[in-house]
Amino acid sequence: MSQSKKKDISLDQIVKEFRFVIDLMPQMVWATRGDGYHDFFNERWYEFTGLSFEETKNQGWSLVLHPDDYDRTWEVWQNSLDTGVTYEIEYRMRKFDGSYNWFLARAQPLRDERGNILKWFGTCTDIQEQRKLLEELQQTKAELYNANNELKNSNDELKRINLELDNFVYSASHDLKAPLNNLEGLISLLEPSKEGIANQSEIFEMMSASVKRYKQVIDDMTLIAQTAKFQYTAPQVYLAPLIEEIKSDLSNLISSNHASIFQELKVEYLHYSKKDIRSILFNLISNGIKYRHSDRPPVITVRTDSTPEGIHLEVEDNGCGIKNELIPSLFNKYFRIKSSVGGSGLGLFIVKRLVENRDGRIVVTSEEGRGSKFTVILKV
């Protein structure tokens, strides 16, 4: 058998394995040409829509978009095609039986060495249950608020419940994106290349971990919905394994920025809401990486200490730092230090609300060009 024949067989096998993996994904996976012409969908798409490839090619999801979501979806997609920015939107798509489900759609461009866009690779993740849960939580909040007004018997616990539900509405989609981003990064590692697919089993394990994390976030949502109305004893949260879990969710961000994360834990565990602590650490650590200094890789240090005023949870980075005049605005909703850095501007807003909702506070010190330190004082 000739050498070229062996190479052909090897490449065919790689493509076959790649397609097999993509078809196993719980998400819809799709691709377009650089101009937006849809030319690939995995099996999840065909199972959900009931459409054939001939019906689907080129027009793609526009065939099944909810009429109320059509114009804004096309506007966002066209902007991504024109500018090359990451595509991200939530919309409804029609199932083969005529019903509609909500999806979170994301796509990134693949560029050549000159920066020209060759392809777009994207995913659509079914978030119907999450949207339903959010609506139920909003309804629960409204019912609690009305009951509070009718009974004229407001107390601190009811205020805490309302704020807890508010925090959840803001943070639910924010927390869901981390494992989804990780899955998308892992999918990209499975693209066929001249060298073949490397570390396939390791990538599958990482994908499995991300799916488990995604399910855990959903479980956390359900638990909050069920227990928000009642007093409960905060669980014992060990910080070291929690930080490792966050590092796993941020693995793509960490590796792409060559970031290092260290721990100096004088207090090893807390009696606190695990979801709250996780959201606080996740946002502070990821911000420390995203707002890196251009001349050095990010180094993040997480410290804890016990003081008379409470437990100090400190996250320090060596990033670009923050101008003094910007610090008072850091925790405002949708405020972002740099528009060039991806994000919604909700991360620090959520952190502040989570901390203050449990009578804690957060202190920021920063030096432009050298880094920042966020100290969270927890009342436990």
Secondary structure in CASP SS format (residue, H / E / C, confidence):
PFRMAT SS
TARGET T0000
AUTHOR 0000-0000-0000
METHOD secondary structure of the structure
MODEL  1
M C 1.00
S C 1.00
Q H 1.00
S H 1.00
K H 1.00
K H 1.00
K H 1.00
D H 1.00
I H 1.00
S H 1.00
L H 1.00
D H 1.00
Q H 1.00
I H 1.00
V H 1.00
K H 1.00
E H 1.00
F H 1.00
R H 1.00
F H 1.00
V H 1.00
I H 1.00
D H 1.00
L H 1.00
M C 1.00
P C 1.00
Q C 1.00
M E 1.00
V E 1.00
W E 1.00
A E 1.00
T E 1.00
R E 1.00
G C 1.00
D C 1.00
G C 1.00
Y C 1.00
H E 1.00
D E 1.00
F E 1.00
F E 1.00
N C 1.00
E H 1.00
R H 1.00
W H 1.00
Y H 1.00
E H 1.00
F H 1.00
T H 1.00
G C 1.00
L C 1.00
S C 1.00
F H 1.00
E H 1.00
E H 1.00
T H 1.00
K C 1.00
N E 1.00
Q C 1.00
G H 1.00
W H 1.00
S H 1.00
L H 1.00
V C 1.00
L E 1.00
H C 1.00
P H 1.00
D H 1.00
D H 1.00
Y H 1.00
D H 1.00
R H 1.00
T H 1.00
W H 1.00
E H 1.00
V H 1.00
W H 1.00
Q H 1.00
N H 1.00
S H 1.00
L H 1.00
D H 1.00
T H 1.00
G C 1.00
V C 1.00
T C 1.00
Y E 1.00
E E 1.00
I E 1.00
E E 1.00
Y E 1.00
R E 1.00
M E 1.00
R E 1.00
K C 1.00
F C 1.00
D C 1.00
G C 1.00
S C 1.00
Y E 1.00
N E 1.00
W E 1.00
F E 1.00
L E 1.00
A E 1.00
R E 1.00
A E 1.00
Q E 1.00
P E 1.00
L E 1.00
R E 1.00
D C 1.00
E C 1.00
R C 1.00
G C 1.00
N C 1.00
I E 1.00
L E 1.00
K E 1.00
W E 1.00
F E 1.00
G E 1.00
T E 1.00
C E 1.00
T E 1.00
D E 1.00
I C 1.00
Q H 1.00
E H 1.00
Q H 1.00
R H 1.00
K H 1.00
L H 1.00
L H 1.00
E H 1.00
E H 1.00
L H 1.00
Q H 1.00
Q H 1.00
T H 1.00
K H 1.00
A H 1.00
E H 1.00
L H 1.00
Y H 1.00
N H 1.00
A H 1.00
N H 1.00
N H 1.00
E H 1.00
L H 1.00
K C 1.00
N C 1.00
S C 1.00
N C 1.00
D H 1.00
E H 1.00
L H 1.00
K H 1.00
R H 1.00
I H 1.00
N H 1.00
L H 1.00
E H 1.00
L H 1.00
D H 1.00
N H 1.00
F H 1.00
V H 1.00
Y H 1.00
S H 1.00
A H 1.00
S H 1.00
H H 1.00
D H 1.00
L H 1.00
K H 1.00
A H 1.00
P H 1.00
L H 1.00
N H 1.00
N H 1.00
L H 1.00
E H 1.00
G H 1.00
L H 1.00
I H 1.00
S H 1.00
L H 1.00
L C 1.00
E C 1.00
P C 1.00
S C 1.00
K C 1.00
E C 1.00
G C 1.00
I C 1.00
A C 1.00
N C 1.00
Q H 1.00
S H 1.00
E H 1.00
I H 1.00
F H 1.00
E H 1.00
M H 1.00
M H 1.00
S H 1.00
A H 1.00
S H 1.00
V H 1.00
K H 1.00
R H 1.00
Y H 1.00
K H 1.00
Q H 1.00
V H 1.00
I H 1.00
D H 1.00
D H 1.00
M H 1.00
T H 1.00
L H 1.00
I H 1.00
A H 1.00
Q H 1.00
T H 1.00
A C 1.00
K C 1.00
F C 1.00
Q C 1.00
Y C 1.00
T C 1.00
A C 1.00
P C 1.00
Q E 1.00
V E 1.00
Y E 1.00
L H 1.00
A H 1.00
P H 1.00
L H 1.00
I H 1.00
E H 1.00
E H 1.00
I H 1.00
K H 1.00
S H 1.00
D H 1.00
L C 1.00
S H 1.00
N H 1.00
L H 1.00
I H 1.00
S H 1.00
S H 1.00
N H 1.00
H C 1.00
A C 1.00
S E 1.00
I E 1.00
F E 1.00
Q E 1.00
E E 1.00
L E 1.00
K C 1.00
V C 1.00
E C 1.00
Y E 1.00
L E 1.00
H E 1.00
Y C 1.00
S C 1.00
K H 1.00
K H 1.00
D H 1.00
I H 1.00
R H 1.00
S H 1.00
I H 1.00
L H 1.00
F H 1.00
N H 1.00
L H 1.00
I H 1.00
S H 1.00
N H 1.00
G H 1.00
I H 1.00
K H 1.00
Y C 1.00
R C 1.00
H C 1.00
S C 1.00
D C 1.00
R C 1.00
P C 1.00
P C 1.00
V E 1.00
I E 1.00
T E 1.00
V E 1.00
R E 1.00
T E 1.00
D E 1.00
S E 1.00
T E 1.00
P C 1.00
E C 1.00
G E 1.00
I E 1.00
H E 1.00
L E 1.00
E E 1.00
V E 1.00
E E 1.00
D E 1.00
N C 1.00
G C 1.00
C C 1.00
G C 1.00
I C 1.00
K C 1.00
N H 1.00
E H 1.00
L H 1.00
I H 1.00
P H 1.00
S H 1.00
L C 1.00
F C 1.00
N C 1.00
K C 1.00
Y C 1.00
F C 1.00
R C 1.00
I C 1.00
K C 1.00
S C 1.00
S C 1.00
V C 1.00
G C 1.00
G C 1.00
S C 1.00
G C 1.00
L C 1.00
G H 1.00
L H 1.00
F H 1.00
I H 1.00
V H 1.00
K H 1.00
R H 1.00
L H 1.00
V H 1.00
E H 1.00
N H 1.00
R C 1.00
D C 1.00
G C 1.00
R E 1.00
I E 1.00
V E 1.00
V E 1.00
T E 1.00
S E 1.00
E E 1.00
E C 1.00
G C 1.00
R C 1.00
G E 1.00
S E 1.00
K E 1.00
F E 1.00
T E 1.00
V E 1.00
I E 1.00
L E 1.00
K C 1.00
V C 1.00
END
